[in-house]
Amino acid sequence: MPLLADLNKADRAAFVAALGHLFEHSPWVAEETWLKRPFASAEALHTALCATMRAASRDRQLTLIRAHPDLAGRLAQQKKLTAESTREQASAGLDQLTDEELAVFTRQNDAYQAKFGFPFIICARLNAKSAILTAMQARGGNTPDQEFATALGEIEKIARLRMQDILKS
């Protein structure tokens, strides 16, 4: 586990190696945030990472959103998720679904993807499977712009928890 002081002194490659996984398959967020060192606190680091993500073009943000797997989706069933996504989905009980629950998640994922063009994103570590299903149904009534903004907000929560997992004070 790196210390914040170590990250503040790290070269770009070491900084990206330590933090590049915080934003799913998008190490560019850490790479571009490296230029903003030093960070006074973990909160300041998270804020800077999120500012980098928010300053990106809409196309780049969409690519980041689309880098996230469906919850309890095909990649999870094939055991092809990142280690972080595997742990996060398991924390919500998504690795222990009945066949019926899996079918419901699949239908919800497919409907959401068809409407919005990207996967449903929610911070699984902060939700149980029933809350996730409720959110999937409720958010299906949102506009694409609302869901795009919501997805980015959920990505920020995911990144914060991932950062807390690896960063020592």
N, C-alpha and C positions, 0 to 999 in steps of 0.2 A: 504494500500500500504506500503510495507516494504521499509525502507531506506537501502542503500548499507551497511552502518555501522552496521545495525541490522543483515543483512545477514552474514556479516563477523564474527559476534559474535555468530550466531545461532548454535544450535546443529544440528546434521545430519538430524534428523526428521523434524525440523522446516525449515531447508534449502530446503529439498526435498518437503515439503508441499508447500513452496512458489514458487519453480521453477520447480517442477517435470513435470508440464504440458507443458513446453516450447517446448519439443520435443514429438510429438504426441504419447501418450500411452507408453512413454519410460522414466520413472522417473530415470532409472539407470544413465542417463547422468548427472543429477543434483547430484545424490548420489555419483558418482565417482568424480565429480568436487569439492564437498565439501572439500575434502582433500587438495585442492590447495589454500584455503583461507589464508590470506585475499586478497581481490582484490582492487587495487588502484582506479578503476573506473568501471562504467558500461561496458565500452568497454572492459576492461580487463576481466571482468566476462564473457561477451559474447565470447571473444576469448578463454578463458579457457573451457567453455562449448563445443564450437565447436572442440577444440583440443581433448577433451575427446571422442566426437563422432567420429572424424577422426582416433583416435588411436584404436578404437574398431576393432574387427575382421570383415572381409567382411560379414560373416554370421549374425553377430549382426547388422551391418549397414543395411543389406538387410531386416532384421526383422523390423528395424525402418522405412525404406522406405515403407514396406508393411503395416505398422500400419496406414498410411495415407489413408483417404477415397478417392474414385473417386470423381472428381469434378462434382457436380450436379448428383451424382450417387444414387444408391438404398438407402444408409443410409440417404442421404439428403432428399430423397423423403419420407422416413419413419420417418423423424425428429429424427434420432438417432445419429447425429453427436455430437461431443463434443461442448461445448458452444463456444470455440475459433474457431473451424472449421465452425460452423454455422455463426458466425459474419464475418469471412473471406470470405466465399463463398458469403454471402449477399453483402459484400462491392463491389464485382465484378459483382453483378446483377444476380448471378447464382440461386438465390431463386425466380426469376421472369421470368423464361424462358417460351417461348411459347411451345406448344407441338412439333412443328417442331424443335425448337432449342434444346429441351431436347432429341429428337431422334438423332440429329447430335452429341451432347455430348456423348450419349450412344454408338453410333457407334465408335466414336473416342476413347473413354475409352476402349471399348472392343478390338479394333485393337491394341492399345498401349499395353494393358495388355497381349494380345496374343503374341506380338513380344518380349516384354521385361520381362514379368513375375512379374511385379510390377506396381502400379498405376502411372499415369502421375502426377508429382508434379511440381507445380509452385506457387509462392507467389501470391495468388489471390488478396491480398490487394494492390499489386503494378501493377495490370493488370485489364483491363476491359474484359468482356466476349469475345469480338471480338478478342482481342489480345491473349487471352488464346486459342481460337480455332486455330488461326494462328500458335501459338507456337506448339500446339498439332500436327498439320499437318507437320510443318517444322521439328520438333524433331523426328518424326516418321522415318526419313531417317538416323538418327544417329546410331552408333553402340551401343550394350549393355553397353560397358564400358563407352562410352561418356554419355549415359543417366544415368548411375549409378552415375557418377561424377556430372552431372548436377542436379540430384535429391538431392544429399547431399548439394550442393550449395544453392538450393532453400530452403531446410530445415533450413539452417543457416539464410537465410533472414526471414523466418517465425518466427524462435526463437527470432531473434533480435526484431522484431515488438511486439511479445508477451511479451518480457521482458520489452520493453519500456512502454507497457500498465500497467504494475504492479509496476514498480520500481520508487521510488521517489529518487531524488538526495541526 
